[in-house]
Amino acid sequence: MTAAVGFPTLRLVRVGIGALDIFSLGLQPGESVELPPKAPWQGMA
């Protein structure tokens, strides 16, 4: 996708999805956390 516009990508890392930021969860590389179905950030826009 990025190579098509002249920017070849070797590594692509997602650090957030909408208002959810993985850094605010305090996760280390390889760690995971189970989130509740109705999380606090839902409904924020």
ChimeraX attribute file (.defattr): number of C-alpha atoms within 10 A of each C-alpha:
attribute: neighborCount
match mode: 1-to-1
recipient: residues
	/A:1	8
	/A:2	8
	/A:3	9
	/A:4	7
	/A:5	7
	/A:6	8
	/A:7	9
	/A:8	10
	/A:9	9
	/A:10	6
	/A:11	5
	/A:12	6
	/A:13	5
	/A:14	7
	/A:15	10
	/A:16	11
	/A:17	8
	/A:18	10
	/A:19	12
	/A:20	14
	/A:21	13
	/A:22	15
	/A:23	10
	/A:24	8
	/A:25	10
	/A:26	10
	/A:27	11
	/A:28	9
	/A:29	6
	/A:30	5
	/A:31	7
	/A:32	10
	/A:33	9
	/A:34	5
	/A:35	8
	/A:36	7
	/A:37	7
	/A:38	8
	/A:39	9
	/A:40	11
	/A:41	11
	/A:42	11
	/A:43	8
	/A:44	7
	/A:45	6
